[in-house]
Amino acid sequence: MKLKTDRDDKASTSDTLLSKGPNRKRTLKELEVGDVAYIVDFSDHNDIAKKIEAMGLRRGKKVVVLQRLGRGILVKTSNSRIVLTSDLAKNIEIK
């Protein structure tokens, strides 16, 4: 049986703060209906970035989450609406 120490509390608190800090990368998957964000970057996977850009989503583009559809997310860009899967949305970094 492991006893919990003050040191353990401090470590878990700092881990929590790091995961929620201002430098943590946010993804499109985390947004809620009505949220507005700008695309900053895509994940390291070249194929995924090409697929996302082919859909019309580019770096610097503004997106608005219109609806959550089970595992999908309906987003609006300047003049189009696109449904993304959650797996694809988690590869789009936003600010």
C-alpha positions as MATLAB code, in Angstrom:
seq = 'MKLKTDRDDKASTSDTLLSKGPNRKRTLKELEVGDVAYIVDFSDHNDIAKKIEAMGLRRGKKVVVLQRLGRGILVKTSNSRIVLTSDLAKNIEIK';
ca = [
       0.000    0.000    0.000;
       1.414    3.382   -1.011;
       0.964    6.353    1.298;
       0.147    9.668   -0.303;
       2.577   12.488    0.503;
       2.535   16.251    0.037;
       5.023   15.752   -2.750;
       2.493   13.547   -4.615;
      -0.162   16.280   -4.272;
       2.169   18.921   -5.706;
       3.104   16.717   -8.658;
      -0.504   15.946   -9.565;
      -1.473   19.621   -9.243;
       1.326   20.754  -11.553;
       0.444   18.028  -14.078;
      -3.149   19.282  -14.121;
      -2.037   22.875  -14.567;
       0.248   21.923  -17.449;
      -2.505   20.090  -19.315;
      -4.831   23.087  -19.009;
      -2.243   25.837  -19.412;
      -2.202   28.547  -22.052;
       0.473   26.758  -24.122;
      -1.552   23.565  -24.484;
      -2.619   22.905  -28.057;
      -6.394   22.943  -28.553;
      -8.124   21.041  -31.315;
     -11.312   21.539  -33.258;
     -12.733   18.430  -31.603;
     -12.832   20.244  -28.227;
     -15.100   23.069  -29.391;
     -18.781   23.310  -28.489;
     -21.718   24.493  -30.595;
     -21.440   28.238  -31.243;
     -17.691   28.413  -30.609;
     -15.596   30.375  -33.106;
     -11.929   29.597  -33.748;
      -9.136   30.022  -36.262;
      -7.175   27.118  -37.719;
      -3.550   27.308  -36.661;
      -2.021   24.055  -37.899;
      -2.620   20.390  -38.680;
      -1.151   17.283  -37.123;
       2.155   15.926  -38.393;
       0.440   13.446  -40.711;
       0.937   14.743  -44.237;
      -1.965   12.710  -45.657;
      -4.370   14.106  -43.068;
      -3.273   17.688  -43.743;
      -3.823   17.187  -47.481;
      -7.300   15.755  -46.878;
      -8.268   18.646  -44.588;
      -6.971   21.261  -47.036;
      -8.826   19.540  -49.907;
     -12.035   20.111  -47.926;
     -11.338   23.857  -47.967;
     -10.004   24.201  -44.428;
      -6.740   26.118  -44.459;
      -4.465   27.707  -41.868;
      -5.816   31.069  -40.715;
      -9.379   30.216  -41.760;
     -12.186   31.069  -39.326;
     -14.554   28.220  -38.392;
     -17.792   28.201  -36.405;
     -19.188   25.008  -34.874;
     -22.832   24.763  -35.935;
     -23.773   21.330  -34.651;
     -22.422   18.169  -33.036;
     -23.671   15.093  -34.849;
     -22.758   12.024  -32.799;
     -19.146   11.457  -33.835;
     -19.298   14.270  -36.412;
     -18.998   18.033  -36.180;
     -20.703   20.447  -38.583;
     -18.595   23.571  -39.082;
     -19.139   26.704  -41.128;
     -16.354   28.492  -42.934;
     -16.645   31.669  -44.991;
     -19.109   30.310  -47.542;
     -19.471   26.582  -46.948;
     -20.490   24.015  -44.369;
     -18.416   20.914  -43.756;
     -19.007   17.822  -41.632;
     -15.845   16.439  -40.040;
     -15.433   13.212  -38.122;
     -14.106   13.493  -34.581;
     -10.976   11.641  -35.674;
     -10.278   14.271  -38.324;
     -11.207   17.196  -36.052;
      -8.673   16.117  -33.411;
      -5.919   16.713  -35.992;
      -6.843   20.376  -36.518;
      -5.150   22.755  -34.070;
      -7.060   25.960  -33.334;
      -6.781   29.182  -31.361;
];
